[in-house]
Amino acid sequence: MTLTCPKCGKQIDSASVNVAQDMAFCAPCGEMHKISVLTAAAVQAKPQFCPKCGAQLNAGTQFCTACGSTQHKNAVVNDIRAGHHEKLDIGALSMNEIPLQHQSVSQPLQAQAYPTPPASQKKKKTKRIVLIAVGAVVGILLIFVVLPARLRDIATMSEDNDKAIRYFNIALHFPFWNSDGYISDHLGKRYLLNEQYSNAIVHFSTAIKLNRSGNLVKSYRYSDRGTAYMLMGQKEQAIQDFETAITLYNANWFAINTLQELLEN
């Protein structure tokens, strides 16, 4: 599919398109556009057809007047089901490519410094209590903040899937670090690479449920779970996930291309 600048009408060069960041830059006029908006506009502008009987649909209709079948709420999904959507060659783009701002690893919280009261004003017993309290705070920070953060960072960078899975599973015992589904998402990816599809689906489902990073990241998580379903041979579940991924983000080209291939076979 080619993208056209709505301002100057010129075709946008593929080299100026960043699918992962949902950005397309028009060099002739210098305008920046969202790919998802351009894609949706392109689909809406052309005739829509019923995936079931092939009859042309009226704009915005939810039912086919020829056969009565219900149409999908997302025009891109309908276009794919009808076999009229063009594929985009995404080349070496990773199916799991997510904007860097969503991949960045949060820095571990640092222990706060607690002022020590002057020795002249404290008895030995009070000093002992303060030292124990400070030691307890430092110990809690090490166990619940620094250690899981370190395990998560090592697992993220590791090229050894089994080691990464082991470390992520340990970090998973500290729910704070999985509040946005980060650990579950990465565990799903590692299990997917290890061809442990059932485990991958479980963790991708958790990542989808906990997602707080917006529709773009959620779309890719649905794509990943759809991939696991597809590789398990569960075609219908895979189709549903890819359709949801496209509904969340119209420019998820991995989901679009894969959905087309599933519907063609």
Secondary structure, DSSP 4 states (H G I P E B T S, - for coil): ---B-TTT-PBPPGGGEETTTTEEEETTTTEEE-HHHHHHHHHHHS-EE-TTT-PEEPTT-SB-TTT-PBPPSSHHHHHHHTT-PPP---TT--TT---HHHHPPPPPPPPPP-PPPPGGGS-HHHHHHHHHHHHHHHHHHIIIIIHHHHHHHHHHH-S-HHHHHHHHHHHTTSGGGGTTSHHHHHHHHHHHHTT-HHHHHHHHHHHHHH--S-HHHHHHHHHHHHHHHHHTT-HHHHHHHHHHHHHH-TT-HHHHHHHHHHHH-
